[in-house]
Amino acid sequence: MQVRVLLFGALREVAASCTPLNLPDGTTAGDLLAALAAQHPAVAAMQASLALAVNQEYVRRDTVLRDGDEVALLPPVSGGGVAGSTPVTGSDGVRVVLQREPIATQALIREIAAPADGAVLTFEGVVRDNSRGRRTLYLDYEAYEPMAQNEMQKLAAAAMERFAVRSIAIVHRIGRLEIGEASVCIVVASAHRGAAYEASRFLIDTLKRTVPIWKREHFEDGAVWVDGEPFPPEIQGHKK
């Protein structure tokens, strides 16, 4: 059988992405990872921290692959569509989008807010001019775009149910971002401020661990992919 392998972030610099591979029937996602690790020492060094996705869904390492599958090797994320991408807006009050254009925060607030709301809480993650004692020039964000949008949609739906808020919007930038620009904006509308605060904190903390978006910092003397927070064990595929 043949599968297509996608690599992201730092992995793209050590192995060829979008590589079709011929594998025997019964090969698992973990078998594929082990085979790639045997070919590429850098993949082997990151092997324990990677998550695996098949057809844009996180999977356990014992998941059996099928002919035609798209398998993604995902380094820890750092959140850590392209221009004009269409937002996903559900009838349940959830709106998510990836975009290259600057985020119009005030327009987003006007779109989300309603007369019934007692609280409309906004969080913006902003590009700062320094990191680990070095002056940052700009950032590049890369995403596994269809999966990232799907994961943001699921994350927002989970927050809606868990915190009983009325509406949620999540907008994340990709591509080059300059100092001072917002990389992510989360707006939560709710009858009560407590639920809005709790939902917003849950959304940004979980997004930074589970949504496949990676950040590369550019300095005067080079660039580096940012080490993200470890994936939760259930996403890494080590636990059910």
C-alpha positions, 0 to 999 in steps of 0.5 A, spaced: 500 500 500 502 507 499 501 512 504 503 520 503 507 523 509 507 530 511 512 533 515 512 540 519 516 545 523 523 543 524 522 536 521 521 539 514 528 541 515 531 534 516 527 530 511 523 530 505 515 532 506 509 529 502 513 523 500 509 517 498 511 511 501 510 503 499 508 499 505 506 492 507 499 491 509 498 491 516 503 497 517 501 501 523 503 509 524 508 507 529 511 502 525 512 508 519 515 513 525 520 508 527 522 506 519 523 514 518 527 515 525 531 509 522 533 513 516 533 520 519 537 521 526 533 528 527 527 524 526 529 519 531 531 524 536 524 527 536 521 521 536 518 520 543 515 528 543 511 527 536 504 526 535 501 522 529 495 524 525 492 520 519 487 524 515 487 530 519 485 526 525 490 525 531 491 517 532 494 512 537 501 509 534 498 502 534 493 505 528 493 500 522 494 504 516 490 504 509 492 505 502 491 512 500 492 515 507 495 521 509 500 521 515 502 527 518 508 527 523 507 533 528 512 536 532 510 539 539 506 545 537 507 553 539 501 556 538 504 556 540 486 557 510 491 562 506 489 569 504 482 569 503 480 563 507 473 562 509 471 562 516 468 556 519 462 559 522 457 553 526 450 554 528 452 553 535 455 560 535 462 558 533 467 561 528 474 559 527 479 561 521 486 561 519 488 567 515 494 571 513 491 578 513 492 582 520 486 580 525 481 586 525 479 585 533 474 590 533 470 588 527 470 581 530 468 583 537 462 587 533 460 581 529 460 576 536 457 581 541 449 581 542 444 584 547 444 578 551 451 578 553 453 581 560 461 579 558 465 580 551 472 578 553 477 578 548 484 575 548 490 577 543 497 574 543 502 579 540 508 578 537 514 581 542 521 584 540 525 579 544 526 572 546 531 568 550 535 574 551 535 575 543 532 581 539 526 578 535 526 581 528 519 577 526 516 571 526 513 566 521 507 561 523 506 555 519 500 550 520 497 543 518 491 548 515 485 543 514 487 539 521 488 546 525 482 549 523 478 542 524 482 542 531 480 549 533 473 548 531 472 542 536 476 546 541 471 551 541 465 547 541 468 543 547 469 550 550 461 552 549 459 545 552 464 546 558 463 553 560 456 554 557 458 561 554 454 563 548 459 564 542 466 563 541 471 566 535 478 564 534 482 567 529 489 565 528 495 568 523 499 564 519 505 567 515 510 572 516 508 577 523 511 583 525 513 585 532 506 588 535 502 584 531 496 579 534 498 572 532 491 569 535 485 573 537 480 569 542 473 572 543 468 569 548 461 572 549 457 570 555 451 572 560 456 572 565 464 574 566 466 568 570 464 563 564 467 568 559 474 568 563 474 560 564 473 559 557 478 564 554 483 561 559 481 554 557 481 555 549 488 559 549 492 554 553 489 548 550 490 551 543 497 552 544 498 544 546 493 541 541 492 545 534 498 544 529 501 550 528 508 552 529 512 558 530 519 560 527 523 566 530 527 570 526 533 574 529 539 578 526 544 572 526 539 566 524 532 563 525 529 557 530 523 553 530 520 554 537 520 548 542 512 547 543 509 544 550 509 537 550 502 534 547 498 531 552 499 523 552 493 521 549 495 525 543 502 523 543 499 516 542 502 513 548 495 512 552 488 510 550 
